[in-house]
Amino acid sequence: MAEPLSWTVHRAKEMPGKTVVVSVFILVFVGFSWVVFGPMLGLLAVVVLFVALNTYFLPITYTFTDKGIEVDKRFFTARYEWKQFRRWFRTSGGIVISPFSRKNYLDNFRGVHLLLPADAGKARKTNSECRMSVRTEDIVAYLEKRFAPPPPDDRLKLDDEPKPGPAEVRSQKPE
């Protein structure tokens, strides 16, 4: 059994300038809601903003095991089995693991989006033990071993020659 591949992403720590600006905006909005609409709607604003932004302000831990993927978002943990996924692809912020074997418009809705670590190479302390952080190349290599390359796309591309139909094949046969 191979050792699980695990990494933690904490966007609030990775982008401190953005975190300060967003935090000030949130505090101003909550204060405004409290003063204008009263304490009940001010507290509702706090709850709604916390639910919406918890993945930014709290760390997320991703773990690849032999059985599947585990996503720990501190308030809940999601587990996905490898057998439900067919392929993966990179995005600007991470990797999407898709249940479809070919490109599909539902990839981003049915797939699992994994954020990639930004500060690879630095040591991190996780679960009271010190280990090296995982690099993006390690994650990509793991996924390349796990999934076969995608099948070629059979759809006609603009650069391709059209395939001859049955009538054209008959007319090309020597008599």
SVG drawing of the C-alpha trace seen along z (x, -y; Angstrom):
<svg xmlns="http://www.w3.org/2000/svg" viewBox="-34 -52 45 55">
<polyline fill="none" stroke="black" stroke-width="0.4" points="0.0,0.0 1.5,-3.4 1.7,-6.3 -1.1,-8.8 -0.3,-12.0 -1.6,-14.9 -1.4,-18.7 -3.0,-21.7 -4.2,-24.9 -4.9,-28.0 -5.7,-30.9 -6.0,-33.5 -2.4,-32.9 -1.1,-32.7 -2.5,-36.1 -2.2,-38.3 -2.9,-41.6 -6.1,-40.3 -7.1,-38.9 -6.8,-42.3 -8.8,-44.1 -11.5,-41.4 -11.6,-41.4 -12.0,-45.1 -14.8,-45.0 -16.6,-42.3 -16.3,-44.2 -17.7,-47.3 -20.6,-45.4 -21.5,-43.6 -21.3,-46.9 -23.5,-48.6 -26.0,-45.8 -26.0,-45.9 -26.6,-49.6 -29.1,-49.9 -31.1,-46.7 -30.6,-45.7 -28.7,-43.1 -30.7,-40.1 -29.9,-40.8 -26.4,-41.8 -25.9,-38.3 -27.5,-36.8 -25.0,-38.6 -22.2,-37.2 -23.5,-33.6 -24.1,-34.0 -20.6,-35.5 -19.0,-32.8 -20.7,-30.0 -19.8,-31.5 -16.2,-32.4 -15.1,-29.6 -13.1,-27.8 -11.0,-31.0 -10.4,-31.8 -10.0,-28.2 -7.4,-25.7 -8.5,-22.8 -6.6,-19.5 -6.6,-17.1 -5.5,-13.5 -5.1,-10.9 -5.3,-7.4 -5.6,-4.0 -9.3,-4.1 -10.0,-7.6 -9.8,-11.3 -10.5,-12.9 -11.3,-16.7 -11.2,-18.0 -12.8,-21.5 -12.6,-21.6 -16.4,-21.6 -17.1,-18.6 -15.1,-15.9 -16.0,-14.6 -14.7,-11.3 -14.8,-10.2 -13.9,-6.8 -11.5,-6.6 -13.9,-4.4 -16.3,-7.2 -13.8,-9.3 -12.6,-8.9 -10.2,-11.7 -8.7,-14.9 -7.6,-18.3 -5.9,-21.4 -7.6,-24.8 -6.1,-28.2 -6.5,-27.5 -6.1,-23.8 -7.2,-20.5 -10.7,-19.1 -11.2,-15.4 -14.2,-14.5 -16.6,-11.5 -16.8,-11.8 -14.4,-10.1 -14.5,-12.9 -14.8,-16.7 -18.3,-17.6 -20.1,-20.8 -20.9,-19.3 -17.3,-18.7 -17.2,-21.7 -20.5,-20.8 -20.1,-17.0 -16.3,-16.9 -14.2,-17.7 -12.1,-20.8 -8.8,-20.5 -6.8,-23.6 -3.1,-23.3 -0.5,-24.4 1.0,-27.8 4.1,-27.7 5.6,-24.4 9.0,-23.5 8.5,-25.0 8.1,-22.8 4.6,-22.8 3.4,-21.5 0.2,-19.5 -1.4,-17.3 1.5,-17.9 4.1,-16.5 6.4,-18.2 6.5,-17.1 7.5,-18.6 4.7,-20.2 3.6,-18.5 4.6,-20.1 2.2,-20.4 4.4,-18.1 3.9,-15.3 0.1,-15.7 0.1,-15.6 2.4,-12.6 0.1,-10.8 -2.9,-11.5 -1.1,-10.5 -0.4,-7.1 -3.9,-6.7 -5.8,-7.7 -5.1,-6.5 -4.6,-9.2 -8.0,-10.5 -9.3,-8.9 -8.9,-10.9 -11.8,-13.1 -13.7,-11.5 -15.6,-14.7 -14.7,-16.4 -12.3,-19.3 -12.2,-22.3 -8.7,-21.3 -9.6,-17.7 -10.7,-16.5 -14.2,-15.2 -14.5,-11.4 -16.0,-10.0 -19.5,-8.8 -20.8,-5.5 -21.8,-7.1 -18.3,-8.6 -16.6,-5.4 -18.6,-3.5 -17.7,-6.2 -14.0,-5.9 -13.8,-2.1 -12.1,-1.1 -14.4,0.6"/>
</svg>
